Amino acid sequence: MMCKKCGKIGGLLFLIFGILFLLVDLNVWNFWGLQWWTVLFILLGLGMMCSGCCPDCCKMRDGKK
């Protein structure tokens, strides 16, 4: 579970990388030769690591408000 702040940051990161991969699919830009699953695992790991350090996310997980 994530707080609203972390959810918005995560959504923004997914949007940015989605647009980058769309540009790669349209042959507009080729960046670093990364595969989509590599970026997905990096984003998921980053999200889990950041939500573990966020006090609001920790409160939500513990059932406190």
mmCIF file of the N, C-alpha and C atoms, coordinates in Angstrom:
data_MODEL
# 
_entry.id   MODEL 
# 
loop_
_atom_site.group_PDB 
_atom_site.id 
_atom_site.type_symbol 
_atom_site.label_atom_id 
_atom_site.label_alt_id 
_atom_site.label_comp_id 
_atom_site.label_asym_id 
_atom_site.label_entity_id 
_atom_site.label_seq_id 
_atom_site.pdbx_PDB_ins_code 
_atom_site.Cartn_x 
_atom_site.Cartn_y 
_atom_site.Cartn_z 
_atom_site.occupancy 
_atom_site.B_iso_or_equiv 
_atom_site.pdbx_formal_charge 
_atom_site.auth_seq_id 
_atom_site.auth_comp_id 
_atom_site.auth_asym_id 
_atom_site.auth_atom_id 
_atom_site.pdbx_PDB_model_num 
ATOM 1   N N  . MET A 1 1  ? 0.841  -1.181 0.000   1.00 0.00 ? 1  MET A N  1 
ATOM 2   C CA . MET A 1 1  ? 0.000  0.000  0.000   1.00 0.00 ? 1  MET A CA 1 
ATOM 3   C C  . MET A 1 1  ? 0.883  1.239  0.000   1.00 0.00 ? 1  MET A C  1 
ATOM 4   N N  . MET A 1 2  ? 0.418  2.242  -0.714  1.00 0.00 ? 2  MET A N  1 
ATOM 5   C CA . MET A 1 2  ? 1.154  3.505  -0.795  1.00 0.00 ? 2  MET A CA 1 
ATOM 6   C C  . MET A 1 2  ? 0.245  4.659  -0.411  1.00 0.00 ? 2  MET A C  1 
ATOM 7   N N  . CYS A 1 3  ? 0.855  5.704  0.104   1.00 0.00 ? 3  CYS A N  1 
ATOM 8   C CA . CYS A 1 3  ? 0.103  6.924  0.378   1.00 0.00 ? 3  CYS A CA 1 
ATOM 9   C C  . CYS A 1 3  ? -0.143 7.646  -0.944  1.00 0.00 ? 3  CYS A C  1 
ATOM 10  N N  . LYS A 1 4  ? -0.943 8.679  -0.908  1.00 0.00 ? 4  LYS A N  1 
ATOM 11  C CA . LYS A 1 4  ? -1.268 9.414  -2.137  1.00 0.00 ? 4  LYS A CA 1 
ATOM 12  C C  . LYS A 1 4  ? -0.032 10.041 -2.771  1.00 0.00 ? 4  LYS A C  1 
ATOM 13  N N  . LYS A 1 5  ? 0.844  10.561 -1.943  1.00 0.00 ? 5  LYS A N  1 
ATOM 14  C CA . LYS A 1 5  ? 2.055  11.215 -2.447  1.00 0.00 ? 5  LYS A CA 1 
ATOM 15  C C  . LYS A 1 5  ? 2.931  10.224 -3.212  1.00 0.00 ? 5  LYS A C  1 
ATOM 16  N N  . CYS A 1 6  ? 3.168  9.065  -2.629  1.00 0.00 ? 6  CYS A N  1 
ATOM 17  C CA . CYS A 1 6  ? 4.009  8.055  -3.285  1.00 0.00 ? 6  CYS A CA 1 
ATOM 18  C C  . CYS A 1 6  ? 3.313  7.490  -4.522  1.00 0.00 ? 6  CYS A C  1 
ATOM 19  N N  . GLY A 1 7  ? 1.999  7.362  -4.465  1.00 0.00 ? 7  GLY A N  1 
ATOM 20  C CA . GLY A 1 7  ? 1.249  6.890  -5.625  1.00 0.00 ? 7  GLY A CA 1 
ATOM 21  C C  . GLY A 1 7  ? 1.356  7.846  -6.801  1.00 0.00 ? 7  GLY A C  1 
ATOM 22  N N  . LYS A 1 8  ? 1.299  9.141  -6.511  1.00 0.00 ? 8  LYS A N  1 
ATOM 23  C CA . LYS A 1 8  ? 1.425  10.141 -7.577  1.00 0.00 ? 8  LYS A CA 1 
ATOM 24  C C  . LYS A 1 8  ? 2.825  10.141 -8.181  1.00 0.00 ? 8  LYS A C  1 
ATOM 25  N N  . ILE A 1 9  ? 3.837  10.021 -7.335  1.00 0.00 ? 9  ILE A N  1 
ATOM 26  C CA . ILE A 1 9  ? 5.211  9.981  -7.827  1.00 0.00 ? 9  ILE A CA 1 
ATOM 27  C C  . ILE A 1 9  ? 5.422  8.735  -8.683  1.00 0.00 ? 9  ILE A C  1 
ATOM 28  N N  . GLY A 1 10 ? 4.925  7.591  -8.220  1.00 0.00 ? 10 GLY A N  1 
ATOM 29  C CA . GLY A 1 10 ? 5.038  6.348  -8.982  1.00 0.00 ? 10 GLY A CA 1 
ATOM 30  C C  . GLY A 1 10 ? 4.306  6.430  -10.310 1.00 0.00 ? 10 GLY A C  1 
ATOM 31  N N  . GLY A 1 11 ? 3.105  7.000  -10.295 1.00 0.00 ? 11 GLY A N  1 
ATOM 32  C CA . GLY A 1 11 ? 2.345  7.169  -11.533 1.00 0.00 ? 11 GLY A CA 1 
ATOM 33  C C  . GLY A 1 11 ? 3.054  8.079  -12.518 1.00 0.00 ? 11 GLY A C  1 
ATOM 34  N N  . LEU A 1 12 ? 3.665  9.130  -12.006 1.00 0.00 ? 12 LEU A N  1 
ATOM 35  C CA . LEU A 1 12 ? 4.406  10.052 -12.868 1.00 0.00 ? 12 LEU A CA 1 
ATOM 36  C C  . LEU A 1 12 ? 5.609  9.363  -13.502 1.00 0.00 ? 12 LEU A C  1 
ATOM 37  N N  . LEU A 1 13 ? 6.322  8.552  -12.715 1.00 0.00 ? 13 LEU A N  1 
ATOM 38  C CA . LEU A 1 13 ? 7.468  7.818  -13.260 1.00 0.00 ? 13 LEU A CA 1 
ATOM 39  C C  . LEU A 1 13 ? 7.033  6.823  -14.338 1.00 0.00 ? 13 LEU A C  1 
ATOM 40  N N  . PHE A 1 14 ? 5.926  6.106  -14.101 1.00 0.00 ? 14 PHE A N  1 
ATOM 41  C CA . PHE A 1 14 ? 5.421  5.175  -15.114 1.00 0.00 ? 14 PHE A CA 1 
ATOM 42  C C  . PHE A 1 14 ? 5.002  5.921  -16.379 1.00 0.00 ? 14 PHE A C  1 
ATOM 43  N N  . LEU A 1 15 ? 4.393  7.091  -16.234 1.00 0.00 ? 15 LEU A N  1 
ATOM 44  C CA . LEU A 1 15 ? 4.008  7.890  -17.390 1.00 0.00 ? 15 LEU A CA 1 
ATOM 45  C C  . LEU A 1 15 ? 5.230  8.334  -18.182 1.00 0.00 ? 15 LEU A C  1 
ATOM 46  N N  . ILE A 1 16 ? 6.252  8.807  -17.505 1.00 0.00 ? 16 ILE A N  1 
ATOM 47  C CA . ILE A 1 16 ? 7.469  9.264  -18.182 1.00 0.00 ? 16 ILE A CA 1 
ATOM 48  C C  . ILE A 1 16 ? 8.114  8.125  -18.955 1.00 0.00 ? 16 ILE A C  1 
ATOM 49  N N  . PHE A 1 17 ? 8.292  6.968  -18.293 1.00 0.00 ? 17 PHE A N  1 
ATOM 50  C CA . PHE A 1 17 ? 8.917  5.851  -18.993 1.00 0.00 ? 17 PHE A CA 1 
ATOM 51  C C  . PHE A 1 17 ? 8.011  5.285  -20.084 1.00 0.00 ? 17 PHE A C  1 
ATOM 52  N N  . GLY A 1 18 ? 6.698  5.345  -19.893 1.00 0.00 ? 18 GLY A N  1 
ATOM 53  C CA . GLY A 1 18 ? 5.770  4.925  -20.951 1.00 0.00 ? 18 GLY A CA 1 
ATOM 54  C C  . GLY A 1 18 ? 5.912  5.786  -22.182 1.00 0.00 ? 18 GLY A C  1 
ATOM 55  N N  . ILE A 1 19 ? 6.039  7.088  -22.006 1.00 0.00 ? 19 ILE A N  1 
ATOM 56  C CA . ILE A 1 19 ? 6.228  7.992  -23.138 1.00 0.00 ? 19 ILE A CA 1 
ATOM 57  C C  . ILE A 1 19 ? 7.567  7.742  -23.808 1.00 0.00 ? 19 ILE A C  1 
ATOM 58  N N  . LEU A 1 20 ? 8.611  7.497  -23.020 1.00 0.00 ? 20 LEU A N  1 
ATOM 59  C CA . LEU A 1 20 ? 9.925  7.196  -23.600 1.00 0.00 ? 20 LEU A CA 1 
ATOM 60  C C  . LEU A 1 20 ? 9.874  5.931  -24.449 1.00 0.00 ? 20 LEU A C  1 
ATOM 61  N N  . PHE A 1 21 ? 9.215  4.882  -23.952 1.00 0.00 ? 21 PHE A N  1 
ATOM 62  C CA . PHE A 1 21 ? 9.117  3.654  -24.731 1.00 0.00 ? 21 PHE A CA 1 
ATOM 63  C C  . PHE A 1 21 ? 8.202  3.825  -25.942 1.00 0.00 ? 21 PHE A C  1 
ATOM 64  N N  . LEU A 1 22 ? 7.212  4.689  -25.871 1.00 0.00 ? 22 LEU A N  1 
ATOM 65  C CA . LEU A 1 22 ? 6.396  5.006  -27.043 1.00 0.00 ? 22 LEU A CA 1 
ATOM 66  C C  . LEU A 1 22 ? 7.248  5.667  -28.112 1.00 0.00 ? 22 LEU A C  1 
ATOM 67  N N  . LEU A 1 23 ? 8.115  6.576  -27.705 1.00 0.00 ? 23 LEU A N  1 
ATOM 68  C CA . LEU A 1 23 ? 9.017  7.221  -28.664 1.00 0.00 ? 23 LEU A CA 1 
ATOM 69  C C  . LEU A 1 23 ? 9.975  6.211  -29.296 1.00 0.00 ? 23 LEU A C  1 
ATOM 70  N N  . VAL A 1 24 ? 10.392 5.221  -28.525 1.00 0.00 ? 24 VAL A N  1 
ATOM 71  C CA . VAL A 1 24 ? 11.245 4.166  -29.077 1.00 0.00 ? 24 VAL A CA 1 
ATOM 72  C C  . VAL A 1 24 ? 10.455 3.339  -30.087 1.00 0.00 ? 24 VAL A C  1 
ATOM 73  N N  . ASP A 1 25 ? 9.204  3.001  -29.766 1.00 0.00 ? 25 ASP A N  1 
ATOM 74  C CA . ASP A 1 25 ? 8.362  2.222  -30.682 1.00 0.00 ? 25 ASP A CA 1 
ATOM 75  C C  . ASP A 1 25 ? 8.082  2.970  -31.976 1.00 0.00 ? 25 ASP A C  1 
ATOM 76  N N  . LEU A 1 26 ? 8.001  4.286  -31.896 1.00 0.00 ? 26 LEU A N  1 
ATOM 77  C CA . LEU A 1 26 ? 7.736  5.106  -33.089 1.00 0.00 ? 26 LEU A CA 1 
ATOM 78  C C  . LEU A 1 26 ? 9.017  5.469  -33.827 1.00 0.00 ? 26 LEU A C  1 
ATOM 79  N N  . ASN A 1 27 ? 10.150 4.910  -33.388 1.00 0.00 ? 27 ASN A N  1 
ATOM 80  C CA . ASN A 1 27 ? 11.463 5.181  -33.992 1.00 0.00 ? 27 ASN A CA 1 
ATOM 81  C C  . ASN A 1 27 ? 11.825 6.657  -33.989 1.00 0.00 ? 27 ASN A C  1 
ATOM 82  N N  . VAL A 1 28 ? 11.368 7.376  -32.964 1.00 0.00 ? 28 VAL A N  1 
ATOM 83  C CA . VAL A 1 28 ? 11.709 8.783  -32.815 1.00 0.00 ? 28 VAL A CA 1 
ATOM 84  C C  . VAL A 1 28 ? 13.007 8.914  -32.023 1.00 0.00 ? 28 VAL A C  1 
ATOM 85  N N  . TRP A 1 29 ? 13.173 8.039  -31.029 1.00 0.00 ? 29 TRP A N  1 
ATOM 86  C CA . TRP A 1 29 ? 14.327 8.158  -30.151 1.00 0.00 ? 29 TRP A CA 1 
ATOM 87  C C  . TRP A 1 29 ? 14.677 6.773  -29.629 1.00 0.00 ? 29 TRP A C  1 
ATOM 88  N N  . ASN A 1 30 ? 15.938 6.459  -29.608 1.00 0.00 ? 30 ASN A N  1 
ATOM 89  C CA . ASN A 1 30 ? 16.389 5.190  -29.054 1.00 0.00 ? 30 ASN A CA 1 
ATOM 90  C C  . ASN A 1 30 ? 17.318 5.497  -27.892 1.00 0.00 ? 30 ASN A C  1 
ATOM 91  N N  . PHE A 1 31 ? 16.929 5.133  -26.687 1.00 0.00 ? 31 PHE A N  1 
ATOM 92  C CA . PHE A 1 31 ? 17.723 5.478  -25.527 1.00 0.00 ? 31 PHE A CA 1 
ATOM 93  C C  . PHE A 1 31 ? 18.318 4.242  -24.875 1.00 0.00 ? 31 PHE A C  1 
ATOM 94  N N  . TRP A 1 32 ? 19.589 4.184  -24.806 1.00 0.00 ? 32 TRP A N  1 
ATOM 95  C CA . TRP A 1 32 ? 20.393 3.227  -24.051 1.00 0.00 ? 32 TRP A CA 1 
ATOM 96  C C  . TRP A 1 32 ? 20.093 1.759  -24.314 1.00 0.00 ? 32 TRP A C  1 
ATOM 97  N N  . GLY A 1 33 ? 19.178 1.428  -25.176 1.00 0.00 ? 33 GLY A N  1 
ATOM 98  C CA . GLY A 1 33 ? 18.878 0.036  -25.469 1.00 0.00 ? 33 GLY A CA 1 
ATOM 99  C C  . GLY A 1 33 ? 18.280 -0.736 -24.303 1.00 0.00 ? 33 GLY A C  1 
ATOM 100 N N  . LEU A 1 34 ? 17.561 -0.084 -23.400 1.00 0.00 ? 34 LEU A N  1 
ATOM 101 C CA . LEU A 1 34 ? 16.947 -0.754 -22.255 1.00 0.00 ? 34 LEU A CA 1 
ATOM 102 C C  . LEU A 1 34 ? 15.693 -1.503 -22.682 1.00 0.00 ? 34 LEU A C  1 
ATOM 103 N N  . GLN A 1 35 ? 15.469 -2.642 -22.077 1.00 0.00 ? 35 GLN A N  1 
ATOM 104 C CA . GLN A 1 35 ? 14.245 -3.399 -22.314 1.00 0.00 ? 35 GLN A CA 1 
ATOM 105 C C  . GLN A 1 35 ? 13.179 -2.932 -21.332 1.00 0.00 ? 35 GLN A C  1 
ATOM 106 N N  . TRP A 1 36 ? 11.916 -3.105 -21.704 1.00 0.00 ? 36 TRP A N  1 
ATOM 107 C CA . TRP A 1 36 ? 10.834 -2.598 -20.877 1.00 0.00 ? 36 TRP A CA 1 
ATOM 108 C C  . TRP A 1 36 ? 10.779 -3.299 -19.529 1.00 0.00 ? 36 TRP A C  1 
ATOM 109 N N  . TRP A 1 37 ? 11.094 -4.602 -19.482 1.00 0.00 ? 37 TRP A N  1 
ATOM 110 C CA . TRP A 1 37 ? 11.002 -5.313 -18.208 1.00 0.00 ? 37 TRP A CA 1 
ATOM 111 C C  . TRP A 1 37 ? 12.107 -4.885 -17.245 1.00 0.00 ? 37 TRP A C  1 
ATOM 112 N N  . THR A 1 38 ? 13.243 -4.459 -17.776 1.00 0.00 ? 38 THR A N  1 
ATOM 113 C CA . THR A 1 38 ? 14.314 -3.960 -16.909 1.00 0.00 ? 38 THR A CA 1 
ATOM 114 C C  . THR A 1 38 ? 13.850 -2.695 -16.201 1.00 0.00 ? 38 THR A C  1 
ATOM 115 N N  . VAL A 1 39 ? 13.247 -1.785 -16.956 1.00 0.00 ? 39 VAL A N  1 
ATOM 116 C CA . VAL A 1 39 ? 12.745 -0.538 -16.374 1.00 0.00 ? 39 VAL A CA 1 
ATOM 117 C C  . VAL A 1 39 ? 11.610 -0.827 -15.399 1.00 0.00 ? 39 VAL A C  1 
ATOM 118 N N  . LEU A 1 40 ? 10.763 -1.805 -15.714 1.00 0.00 ? 40 LEU A N  1 
ATOM 119 C CA . LEU A 1 40 ? 9.665  -2.162 -14.817 1.00 0.00 ? 40 LEU A CA 1 
ATOM 120 C C  . LEU A 1 40 ? 10.196 -2.651 -13.474 1.00 0.00 ? 40 LEU A C  1 
ATOM 121 N N  . PHE A 1 41 ? 11.197 -3.535 -13.504 1.00 0.00 ? 41 PHE A N  1 
ATOM 122 C CA . PHE A 1 41 ? 11.764 -4.028 -12.248 1.00 0.00 ? 41 PHE A CA 1 
ATOM 123 C C  . PHE A 1 41 ? 12.452 -2.909 -11.467 1.00 0.00 ? 41 PHE A C  1 
ATOM 124 N N  . ILE A 1 42 ? 13.108 -1.998 -12.157 1.00 0.00 ? 42 ILE A N  1 
ATOM 125 C CA . ILE A 1 42 ? 13.747 -0.874 -11.478 1.00 0.00 ? 42 ILE A CA 1 
ATOM 126 C C  . ILE A 1 42 ? 12.704 0.018  -10.822 1.00 0.00 ? 42 ILE A C  1 
ATOM 127 N N  . LEU A 1 43 ? 11.615 0.318  -11.544 1.00 0.00 ? 43 LEU A N  1 
ATOM 128 C CA . LEU A 1 43 ? 10.562 1.161  -10.982 1.00 0.00 ? 43 LEU A CA 1 
ATOM 129 C C  . LEU A 1 43 ? 9.866  0.485  -9.804  1.00 0.00 ? 43 LEU A C  1 
ATOM 130 N N  . LEU A 1 44 ? 9.594  -0.813 -9.913  1.00 0.00 ? 44 LEU A N  1 
ATOM 131 C CA . LEU A 1 44 ? 8.959  -1.524 -8.800  1.00 0.00 ? 44 LEU A CA 1 
ATOM 132 C C  . LEU A 1 44 ? 9.869  -1.570 -7.580  1.00 0.00 ? 44 LEU A C  1 
ATOM 133 N N  . GLY A 1 45 ? 11.135 -1.845 -7.799  1.00 0.00 ? 45 GLY A N  1 
ATOM 134 C CA . GLY A 1 45 ? 12.084 -1.862 -6.686  1.00 0.00 ? 45 GLY A CA 1 
ATOM 135 C C  . GLY A 1 45 ? 12.228 -0.503 -6.042  1.00 0.00 ? 45 GLY A C  1 
ATOM 136 N N  . LEU A 1 46 ? 12.298 0.530  -6.854  1.00 0.00 ? 46 LEU A N  1 
ATOM 137 C CA . LEU A 1 46 ? 12.400 1.887  -6.338  1.00 0.00 ? 46 LEU A CA 1 
ATOM 138 C C  . LEU A 1 46 ? 11.148 2.260  -5.553  1.00 0.00 ? 46 LEU A C  1 
ATOM 139 N N  . GLY A 1 47 ? 9.982  1.882  -6.066  1.00 0.00 ? 47 GLY A N  1 
ATOM 140 C CA . GLY A 1 47 ? 8.728  2.171  -5.369  1.00 0.00 ? 47 GLY A CA 1 
ATOM 141 C C  . GLY A 1 47 ? 8.630  1.466  -4.037  1.00 0.00 ? 47 GLY A C  1 
ATOM 142 N N  . MET A 1 48 ? 9.035  0.200  -4.008  1.00 0.00 ? 48 MET A N  1 
ATOM 143 C CA . MET A 1 48 ? 8.991  -0.547 -2.741  1.00 0.00 ? 48 MET A CA 1 
ATOM 144 C C  . MET A 1 48 ? 9.975  0.015  -1.729  1.00 0.00 ? 48 MET A C  1 
ATOM 145 N N  . MET A 1 49 ? 11.154 0.373  -2.203  1.00 0.00 ? 49 MET A N  1 
ATOM 146 C CA . MET A 1 49 ? 12.166 0.912  -1.307  1.00 0.00 ? 49 MET A CA 1 
ATOM 147 C C  . MET A 1 49 ? 11.721 2.266  -0.740  1.00 0.00 ? 49 MET A C  1 
ATOM 148 N N  . CYS A 1 50 ? 11.170 3.124  -1.597  1.00 0.00 ? 50 CYS A N  1 
ATOM 149 C CA . CYS A 1 50 ? 10.736 4.447  -1.137  1.00 0.00 ? 50 CYS A CA 1 
ATOM 150 C C  . CYS A 1 50 ? 9.513  4.370  -0.231  1.00 0.00 ? 50 CYS A C  1 
ATOM 151 N N  . SER A 1 51 ? 8.560  3.486  -0.535  1.00 0.00 ? 51 SER A N  1 
ATOM 152 C CA . SER A 1 51 ? 7.380  3.390  0.328   1.00 0.00 ? 51 SER A CA 1 
ATOM 153 C C  . SER A 1 51 ? 7.735  2.780  1.673   1.00 0.00 ? 51 SER A C  1 
ATOM 154 N N  . GLY A 1 52 ? 8.804  2.010  1.742   1.00 0.00 ? 52 GLY A N  1 
ATOM 155 C CA . GLY A 1 52 ? 9.260  1.477  3.022   1.00 0.00 ? 52 GLY A CA 1 
ATOM 156 C C  . GLY A 1 52 ? 9.862  2.545  3.907   1.00 0.00 ? 52 GLY A C  1 
ATOM 157 N N  . CYS A 1 53 ? 10.347 3.629  3.305   1.00 0.00 ? 53 CYS A N  1 
ATOM 158 C CA . CYS A 1 53 ? 10.952 4.723  4.075   1.00 0.00 ? 53 CYS A CA 1 
ATOM 159 C C  . CYS A 1 53 ? 9.981  5.865  4.328   1.00 0.00 ? 53 CYS A C  1 
ATOM 160 N N  . CYS A 1 54 ? 8.849  5.866  3.654   1.00 0.00 ? 54 CYS A N  1 
ATOM 161 C CA . CYS A 1 54 ? 7.874  6.954  3.784   1.00 0.00 ? 54 CYS A CA 1 
ATOM 162 C C  . CYS A 1 54 ? 7.049  6.751  5.055   1.00 0.00 ? 54 CYS A C  1 
ATOM 163 N N  . PRO A 1 55 ? 7.022  7.733  5.951   1.00 0.00 ? 55 PRO A N  1 
ATOM 164 C CA . PRO A 1 55 ? 6.257  7.566  7.188   1.00 0.00 ? 55 PRO A CA 1 
ATOM 165 C C  . PRO A 1 55 ? 4.755  7.407  6.948   1.00 0.00 ? 55 PRO A C  1 
ATOM 166 N N  . ASP A 1 56 ? 4.217  8.083  5.936   1.00 0.00 ? 56 ASP A N  1 
ATOM 167 C CA . ASP A 1 56 ? 2.790  7.972  5.652   1.00 0.00 ? 56 ASP A CA 1 
ATOM 168 C C  . ASP A 1 56 ? 2.432  6.568  5.155   1.00 0.00 ? 56 ASP A C  1 
ATOM 169 N N  . CYS A 1 57 ? 3.281  5.993  4.302   1.00 0.00 ? 57 CYS A N  1 
ATOM 170 C CA . CYS A 1 57 ? 3.043  4.636  3.811   1.00 0.00 ? 57 CYS A CA 1 
ATOM 171 C C  . CYS A 1 57 ? 3.141  3.625  4.950   1.00 0.00 ? 57 CYS A C  1 
ATOM 172 N N  . CYS A 1 58 ? 4.095  3.826  5.846   1.00 0.00 ? 58 CYS A N  1 
ATOM 173 C CA . CYS A 1 58 ? 4.258  2.923  6.986   1.00 0.00 ? 58 CYS A CA 1 
ATOM 174 C C  . CYS A 1 58 ? 3.044  2.977  7.902   1.00 0.00 ? 58 CYS A C  1 
ATOM 175 N N  . LYS A 1 59 ? 2.490  4.173  8.104   1.00 0.00 ? 59 LYS A N  1 
ATOM 176 C CA . LYS A 1 59 ? 1.295  4.309  8.932   1.00 0.00 ? 59 LYS A CA 1 
ATOM 177 C C  . LYS A 1 59 ? 0.115  3.599  8.294   1.00 0.00 ? 59 LYS A C  1 
ATOM 178 N N  . MET A 1 60 ? -0.019 3.713  6.971   1.00 0.00 ? 60 MET A N  1 
ATOM 179 C CA . MET A 1 60 ? -1.124 3.042  6.278   1.00 0.00 ? 60 MET A CA 1 
ATOM 180 C C  . MET A 1 60 ? -0.997 1.525  6.388   1.00 0.00 ? 60 MET A C  1 
ATOM 181 N N  . ARG A 1 61 ? 0.211  1.014  6.245   1.00 0.00 ? 61 ARG A N  1 
ATOM 182 C CA . ARG A 1 61 ? 0.438  -0.429 6.342   1.00 0.00 ? 61 ARG A CA 1 
ATOM 183 C C  . ARG A 1 61 ? 0.158  -0.946 7.743   1.00 0.00 ? 61 ARG A C  1 
ATOM 184 N N  . ASP A 1 62 ? 0.473  -0.136 8.736   1.00 0.00 ? 62 ASP A N  1 
ATOM 185 C CA . ASP A 1 62 ? 0.251  -0.537 10.133  1.00 0.00 ? 62 ASP A CA 1 
ATOM 186 C C  . ASP A 1 62 ? -1.191 -0.338 10.564  1.00 0.00 ? 62 ASP A C  1 
ATOM 187 N N  . GLY A 1 63 ? -2.013 0.243  9.714   1.00 0.00 ? 63 GLY A N  1 
ATOM 188 C CA . GLY A 1 63 ? -3.417 0.451  10.031  1.00 0.00 ? 63 GLY A CA 1 
ATOM 189 C C  . GLY A 1 63 ? -3.693 1.722  10.808  1.00 0.00 ? 63 GLY A C  1 
ATOM 190 N N  . LYS A 1 64 ? -2.718 2.591  10.897  1.00 0.00 ? 64 LYS A N  1 
ATOM 191 C CA . LYS A 1 64 ? -2.902 3.866  11.599  1.00 0.00 ? 64 LYS A CA 1 
ATOM 192 C C  . LYS A 1 64 ? -3.187 4.954  10.579  1.00 0.00 ? 64 LYS A C  1 
ATOM 193 N N  . LYS A 1 65 ? -3.826 6.018  11.023  1.00 0.00 ? 65 LYS A N  1 
ATOM 194 C CA . LYS A 1 65 ? -4.074 7.134  10.128  1.00 0.00 ? 65 LYS A CA 1 
ATOM 195 C C  . LYS A 1 65 ? -3.540 8.396  10.644  1.00 0.00 ? 65 LYS A C  1 
# 
